[in-house]
Amino acid sequence: MSADVNAGSNSPKRLWAVLACAVLVAGLALSGCKGSNNTSSGSTSISSVDDVTDYLKKKGHSSDFKTSTDYLKKDRRPWETLMKQYDSAVDYEAVYRLIGQHLLIGENLLKSSESKDQRIGEKLIREVADAAHEIAVDDWLASAICDAYLVPLFKNDEKLTDDDEQLMFFVGRKYNEAEEIEKEIDIEKLYISKAGSGRHADNVRYRLARLLQSRGENEEAKKVLKGIGGRSDKSTNAVSAKRLEKIQKITNSPAAKN
Protein backbone atom coordinates (compact mmCIF):
# COMPACT_ATOMS: atom_id res chain seq x y z
CA MET A 1 0.00 0.00 0.00
CA SER A 2 2.76 2.44 0.94
CA ALA A 3 4.49 1.67 -2.35
CA ASP A 4 1.31 2.54 -4.26
CA VAL A 5 0.94 5.82 -2.37
CA ASN A 6 4.53 6.82 -3.14
CA ALA A 7 4.11 5.95 -6.80
CA GLY A 8 0.94 8.03 -6.93
CA SER A 9 2.60 11.02 -5.30
CA ASN A 10 5.50 10.87 -7.77
CA SER A 11 3.33 10.51 -10.88
CA PRO A 12 2.85 14.28 -11.47
CA LYS A 13 6.62 14.75 -11.36
CA ARG A 14 7.06 11.94 -13.82
CA LEU A 15 4.38 13.42 -16.05
CA TRP A 16 6.06 16.82 -16.06
CA ALA A 17 9.40 15.17 -16.83
CA VAL A 18 7.89 13.34 -19.78
CA LEU A 19 6.26 16.52 -21.06
CA ALA A 20 9.51 18.46 -20.71
CA CYS A 21 11.36 15.82 -22.70
CA ALA A 22 8.66 15.87 -25.37
CA VAL A 23 8.91 19.66 -25.70
CA LEU A 24 12.71 19.45 -25.90
CA VAL A 25 12.60 16.76 -28.59
CA ALA A 26 10.00 18.71 -30.58
CA GLY A 27 12.13 21.84 -30.37
CA LEU A 28 15.20 20.01 -31.58
CA ALA A 29 13.23 18.42 -34.40
CA LEU A 30 11.88 21.79 -35.51
CA SER A 31 15.35 23.30 -35.35
CA GLY A 32 16.72 20.44 -37.41
CA CYS A 33 13.94 20.83 -39.96
CA LYS A 34 14.71 24.50 -40.41
CA GLY A 35 18.40 23.82 -40.67
CA SER A 36 17.91 21.16 -43.32
CA ASN A 37 16.41 23.73 -45.68
CA ASN A 38 19.38 26.07 -45.25
CA THR A 39 16.91 28.90 -44.87
CA SER A 40 18.94 31.08 -42.52
CA SER A 41 18.27 34.70 -43.41
CA GLY A 42 21.18 36.90 -44.39
CA SER A 43 23.52 34.10 -45.39
CA THR A 44 26.37 35.29 -47.62
CA SER A 45 27.38 31.87 -48.92
CA ILE A 46 27.02 31.52 -52.68
CA SER A 47 25.52 28.24 -53.85
CA SER A 48 26.98 26.26 -56.74
CA VAL A 49 25.28 23.92 -59.20
CA ASP A 50 26.59 20.98 -57.15
CA ASP A 51 25.11 22.47 -53.96
CA VAL A 52 21.70 22.81 -55.59
CA THR A 53 21.85 19.33 -57.13
CA ASP A 54 22.85 17.68 -53.84
CA TYR A 55 20.08 19.54 -52.01
CA LEU A 56 17.46 18.45 -54.55
CA LYS A 57 18.61 14.83 -54.45
CA LYS A 58 18.19 14.86 -50.68
CA LYS A 59 14.80 16.56 -50.70
CA GLY A 60 13.50 14.50 -53.62
CA HIS A 61 15.00 11.22 -52.37
CA SER A 62 16.61 10.70 -55.75
CA SER A 63 20.08 9.42 -56.63
CA ASP A 64 20.18 11.18 -59.99
CA PHE A 65 18.17 13.32 -62.40
CA LYS A 66 17.71 11.99 -65.90
CA THR A 67 15.41 13.43 -68.50
CA SER A 68 14.87 13.54 -72.25
CA THR A 69 14.29 16.73 -74.22
CA ASP A 70 13.45 15.14 -77.56
CA TYR A 71 9.76 15.92 -77.15
CA LEU A 72 10.56 19.59 -76.57
CA LYS A 73 12.55 20.21 -79.76
CA LYS A 74 9.53 21.40 -81.74
CA ASP A 75 7.94 23.18 -78.79
CA ARG A 76 8.07 26.96 -79.20
CA ARG A 77 7.46 27.55 -75.48
CA PRO A 78 8.90 24.47 -73.78
CA TRP A 79 8.97 26.09 -70.34
CA GLU A 80 5.17 26.22 -70.35
CA THR A 81 4.99 22.52 -71.22
CA LEU A 82 7.38 21.63 -68.42
CA MET A 83 5.65 23.83 -65.85
CA LYS A 84 2.40 21.91 -66.40
CA GLN A 85 4.10 18.83 -64.97
CA TYR A 86 3.92 20.34 -61.48
CA ASP A 87 0.13 20.07 -61.61
CA SER A 88 0.42 16.29 -61.39
CA ALA A 89 3.04 16.20 -58.61
CA VAL A 90 1.58 14.14 -55.75
CA ASP A 91 3.87 15.44 -52.99
CA TYR A 92 6.80 17.74 -52.27
CA GLU A 93 9.31 15.03 -53.06
CA ALA A 94 7.90 14.84 -56.58
CA VAL A 95 8.13 18.64 -56.86
CA TYR A 96 11.80 18.59 -55.89
CA ARG A 97 12.50 15.82 -58.42
CA LEU A 98 10.81 17.85 -61.15
CA ILE A 99 12.85 20.91 -60.21
CA GLY A 100 16.02 18.82 -60.47
CA GLN A 101 15.03 17.48 -63.89
CA HIS A 102 14.06 20.90 -65.22
CA LEU A 103 17.26 22.52 -63.98
CA LEU A 104 19.25 19.83 -65.79
CA ILE A 105 17.36 20.63 -69.01
CA GLY A 106 17.94 24.36 -68.48
CA GLU A 107 21.64 23.83 -67.77
CA ASN A 108 22.10 21.83 -70.98
CA LEU A 109 20.30 24.51 -72.98
CA LEU A 110 22.55 27.21 -71.52
CA LYS A 111 25.59 25.22 -72.67
CA SER A 112 24.29 25.10 -76.24
CA SER A 113 26.11 27.03 -78.95
CA GLU A 114 22.75 28.26 -80.26
CA SER A 115 21.65 31.61 -78.83
CA LYS A 116 18.01 30.55 -79.16
CA ASP A 117 18.62 27.53 -76.92
CA GLN A 118 20.45 29.71 -74.43
CA ARG A 119 17.51 32.11 -74.19
CA ILE A 120 15.12 29.20 -73.69
CA GLY A 121 17.42 27.78 -70.99
CA GLU A 122 17.48 31.09 -69.14
CA LYS A 123 13.70 31.44 -69.35
CA LEU A 124 13.23 27.88 -68.10
CA ILE A 125 15.52 28.39 -65.11
CA ARG A 126 13.68 31.57 -64.19
CA GLU A 127 10.42 29.61 -64.28
CA VAL A 128 11.97 26.91 -62.10
CA ALA A 129 13.11 29.53 -59.58
CA ASP A 130 9.53 30.79 -59.47
CA ALA A 131 8.33 27.21 -58.96
CA ALA A 132 10.73 26.84 -56.02
CA HIS A 133 9.15 29.92 -54.45
CA GLU A 134 5.51 29.34 -55.32
CA ILE A 135 5.14 25.54 -55.41
CA ALA A 136 7.91 24.11 -53.24
CA VAL A 137 7.63 27.15 -50.93
CA ASP A 138 11.41 27.01 -50.60
CA ASP A 139 12.91 30.48 -50.91
CA TRP A 140 16.39 29.26 -50.02
CA LEU A 141 16.25 27.03 -53.09
CA ALA A 142 14.99 29.85 -55.33
CA SER A 143 17.87 32.02 -54.12
CA ALA A 144 20.39 29.20 -54.62
CA ILE A 145 19.15 28.63 -58.18
CA CYS A 146 19.86 32.29 -58.88
CA ASP A 147 23.35 31.97 -57.38
CA ALA A 148 24.27 28.89 -59.37
CA TYR A 149 22.57 29.37 -62.73
CA LEU A 150 21.56 32.99 -63.33
CA VAL A 151 24.11 35.32 -61.71
CA PRO A 152 27.01 33.85 -63.78
CA LEU A 153 25.14 34.89 -66.94
CA PHE A 154 25.75 38.59 -66.25
CA LYS A 155 28.27 38.88 -63.43
CA ASN A 156 31.34 39.15 -65.62
CA ASP A 157 29.83 41.19 -68.45
CA GLU A 158 31.48 44.58 -68.84
CA LYS A 159 28.33 46.14 -70.24
CA LEU A 160 24.80 45.15 -69.39
CA THR A 161 22.23 44.48 -72.08
CA ASP A 162 18.51 45.07 -71.54
CA ASP A 163 18.14 41.32 -70.99
CA ASP A 164 20.90 41.42 -68.37
CA GLU A 165 19.09 44.21 -66.55
CA GLN A 166 15.82 42.29 -66.48
CA LEU A 167 17.62 39.21 -65.23
CA MET A 168 19.32 41.19 -62.46
CA PHE A 169 15.99 42.61 -61.34
CA PHE A 170 14.55 39.08 -61.28
CA VAL A 171 17.47 37.81 -59.18
CA GLY A 172 17.13 40.76 -56.82
CA ARG A 173 13.46 39.94 -56.31
CA LYS A 174 14.26 36.32 -55.47
CA TYR A 175 16.88 37.43 -52.95
CA ASN A 176 14.30 39.76 -51.44
CA GLU A 177 11.72 36.97 -51.16
CA ALA A 178 14.32 34.80 -49.44
CA GLU A 179 15.29 37.67 -47.11
CA GLU A 180 18.85 37.37 -48.37
CA ILE A 181 19.50 41.05 -47.69
CA GLU A 182 23.27 40.93 -48.14
CA LYS A 183 22.91 39.25 -51.52
CA GLU A 184 20.26 41.76 -52.53
CA ILE A 185 22.60 44.59 -51.57
CA ASP A 186 25.42 43.00 -53.57
CA ILE A 187 23.25 42.68 -56.68
CA GLU A 188 22.13 46.32 -56.42
CA LYS A 189 25.76 47.45 -56.06
CA LEU A 190 26.74 45.30 -59.03
CA TYR A 191 24.05 46.92 -61.14
CA ILE A 192 25.20 50.43 -60.22
CA SER A 193 28.83 49.54 -60.95
CA LYS A 194 27.87 48.35 -64.44
CA ALA A 195 25.00 50.69 -65.33
CA GLY A 196 25.33 53.59 -62.93
CA SER A 197 23.98 56.05 -65.49
CA GLY A 198 21.30 53.76 -66.88
CA ARG A 199 17.63 54.65 -66.99
CA HIS A 200 16.84 52.54 -63.91
CA ALA A 201 19.92 53.56 -61.94
CA ASP A 202 18.20 56.09 -59.68
CA ASN A 203 15.52 53.57 -58.69
CA VAL A 204 18.22 51.04 -57.88
CA ARG A 205 20.14 53.58 -55.81
CA TYR A 206 17.01 54.39 -53.86
CA ARG A 207 16.29 50.71 -53.13
CA LEU A 208 19.91 50.16 -52.19
CA ALA A 209 19.85 53.11 -49.81
CA ARG A 210 16.72 51.75 -48.16
CA LEU A 211 18.32 48.34 -47.75
CA LEU A 212 21.44 49.85 -46.22
CA GLN A 213 19.35 52.03 -43.92
CA SER A 214 17.37 48.97 -42.78
CA ARG A 215 20.67 47.45 -41.64
CA GLY A 216 21.69 50.59 -39.78
CA GLU A 217 24.33 51.56 -42.36
CA ASN A 218 23.11 55.14 -42.51
CA GLU A 219 26.34 56.81 -43.65
CA GLU A 220 26.70 54.34 -46.49
CA ALA A 221 23.06 54.96 -47.43
CA LYS A 222 23.70 58.70 -47.61
CA LYS A 223 26.67 58.15 -49.95
CA VAL A 224 24.46 56.14 -52.28
CA LEU A 225 21.77 58.82 -52.21
CA LYS A 226 24.21 61.46 -53.39
CA GLY A 227 24.24 59.74 -56.78
CA ILE A 228 20.49 60.08 -57.22
CA GLY A 229 19.24 62.64 -59.72
CA GLY A 230 22.24 62.47 -62.03
CA ARG A 231 20.08 62.45 -65.17
CA SER A 232 19.17 65.70 -66.87
CA ASP A 233 15.49 64.83 -67.02
CA LYS A 234 13.77 67.41 -64.80
CA SER A 235 10.85 65.16 -63.85
CA THR A 236 13.24 62.38 -62.87
CA ASN A 237 15.30 64.77 -60.76
CA ALA A 238 12.16 66.06 -59.03
CA VAL A 239 11.10 62.53 -58.06
CA SER A 240 14.64 61.73 -56.92
CA ALA A 241 14.75 64.88 -54.80
CA LYS A 242 11.57 63.84 -52.99
CA ARG A 243 12.96 60.35 -52.39
CA LEU A 244 16.23 61.83 -51.16
CA GLU A 245 14.41 64.10 -48.72
CA LYS A 246 12.29 61.21 -47.45
CA ILE A 247 15.14 58.82 -46.77
CA GLN A 248 17.38 61.53 -45.32
CA LYS A 249 14.68 62.21 -42.73
CA ILE A 250 14.77 58.54 -41.86
CA THR A 251 18.55 58.27 -41.63
CA ASN A 252 18.81 61.49 -39.63
CA SER A 253 16.12 60.52 -37.13
CA PRO A 254 17.17 59.85 -33.50
CA ALA A 255 16.03 56.24 -33.82
CA ALA A 256 18.24 55.66 -36.85
CA LYS A 257 21.25 57.23 -35.17
CA ASN A 258 20.81 54.94 -32.19
N, C-alpha and C positions, 0 to 999 in steps of 0.2 A: 504494500500500500504506500509506504513512504517513498519507494522508488517511483511509483506512478505520479505522486504529488510533485516530486522534484522534476520529473520529466515535463509535467504540465507547466510548472513555473518557468522552465527554461525555453518552452516552445516559442514564445514571442521573440526571444533573443535570436533563436535559430531562424525564425521567419525573417527577421530584419537582416540577418547575415546573408540569407539566401537572396533576398531582394537587392541588397547592396551589391552582391556579386553579379546579379543579373544586369543591374544598371551599368556596372563597370564593363562587363562583357559587351553589352550593347553599344556603349560609348566607343570602345576600342574597335568594334566592327564598323561603326559608322565612320570613324576616323580612317580606318583602312580602306573603306569604300571610296571616300573622297580622295585619298591619296592615290588609289589605283587609276583614277582618271586624270591625274596630273593637272588638276584644275586650280592650282594655287595661283591666286591673282598677283599680277605684278612680276611674274617670273621673267627673267631676261634671257633664259636659255633658248637657243635657236634650234628648232627641230630639223632633222634631216629626213630624207626619203626613207632611210632604214629605220629611223625612230618611228615614223608614222606606220610603216609596214609591220614592224614588230608589235606595235600597239594594237593594230587592227587584227592581227593574227590572234592575239590574246583575247581581245573582246569578242571576236567572231568565232573563237574556238576552231581555227583553221590553220593547217600547216603550210598552206600555200594558196596563192590566188592565180587561177588559170582562166582564161577567157578567150573567145574567138571574136574577131571583128569582121569576119567575112560578110555577115548579114547587114553590116552597117555601111558597106562601101558605096552603095547607091542611095543611101539615106542623106538627104540634103540637110537635115537637122537631127543628127544622131543623138545629141544630148537629150532631146525631148523623148526619143524612143527609150533611152536608157533610164531616164528619170521615172518613167511609168513603171519600171520594175519594182520600185519601192512600194507601190500600191499593194503588191502581193506578198510583201515581206510579213512573215507570221510573228516574228519577235525581233528584239533588238540585235540578237546575234546575227540574224539574217541581214539586217540593215548594215551592220559592220562588214559583213562579207561582201555585200554589194558595193559598199564604198571602196573596199580594197580592190575589187575587180575593176570598177570604173576608174579608179586612180591609175591602175596599171594600163588601161586603154589610153587614158589621157597622157600618161608619161610616154608611151610609145608614139603617140601622135606628135608630141612636142619634139621628139627626136627625129622626126621625118625631115627629109630635105625639101619637101613641098610646103610652101608658105600656107597654102590652104589647109593642110593637115595640122600645121602648127596652130593656126587660129582656132580650128575645131577643138584641138587638145586643150588650149587655154580656156575656151568657153566651157568645155566639159568639166574641167577641174574647178572652175568657179561655181558651176552648178552643184558639184559634189560638196564643195565647202558650204554652200547653202543647205544642202541636205544634212550635213553634219550638225548644223545649227538648228534647223527646223524639224528634222525627222529623228535623228539620233539624240538631239538635245545635248550635244557635246561640244561646247564652245572651245574647250581646249583643243579638240581635234580640228575644228574649223581653223583655228589660229595656226596650228601646226602644219596643216595643209598649205596655208599661205606661206609659212616659213620655207617649207621644203620645195614647193612646186612653182609658186607664183612670184615671190620676191626675186629669185635669181633671174627672172625674165627681164627685169628692168634695173636691177641694182647697179650693174656695171656699165650701163649705157651713159655716154657722155651727154647726150641730148635726148630729152623725153619727147616721144611722139604723143599724139592725142590718145592713142590706145594705151600707151604707158601710163598716162595721167589717169585714165579711167580705171586701170588696173590698180594703181596705187590707192585711189579713193576706195575701191572695193576692199583691198587689204586693210586699210585703215579702219573701215567699218567693222570688219571681222575682229580686229584687235580690240575695238571698242566694245563689241558684244561680249568678248571673252574677258573684259576688264584687264586686258594686258596694256596698262597705261604706258609703261616704259617703251614697249614696242610701238605703240601708237605715236608717242613722242618722236621716236627714232624715224618713223616713216614720214612724219610731217617735216622733220628737219631735213631728211633726204630730199623731199620734194622741193623745199626752198633752196637747197644747195644746187639743184639741177634746173629749176625753173622759177627762180626767185623773182623774175619780172613777168612771169606768165599771167594770163588773165585771171587765174584762180588763186594767185599767190597771196593776195590780201586776205582772202577767206581762210586760207591755210594758216597764215600767220596768226589770225585771230583765234582760230581753234587751238593752235599750239600754245598761245599765250594763256588761254583758259585752262589747258591741261597743266601747264607749268604752275599756274596760280593755285590749282586744286591740290598740288603737291607741296605748296608752301614756298615754291621757288619764285618769289615775287620780283626780285631784281632781274632774274633771267627773263621773266615774262615781260618786264618793261623794255628790255633790250629788243625783244622780238617785236613789240608794238611800235617801236621807233621806225620800223621798216614799212609800216602800213601807210597807204596813201601815196605810194611812189608813182602811180600812174597819173597821167595828165588829165584823165577824164574827171571833170568837176563833180559829176554825180557820184562817182566811185569814191572820190576823196571826201565828199560830204558824209557818205555812209561810214567810211573808215574813221572819220573824226568822231562820229557819235559812238562807234564801238570803242575807240581809244579812250574817250572820256568815261564810258561806262566801266571798262575794266580797270582803269586807273583809280577810280573811286573804290573799287573792290580791293585792289592791291595796296591802297594807301589807308584802308580802314584799320582801326585799332585791332580788330580781330585778326586781320591778315598779318599784321606786324607781329602779333604774339604767336 
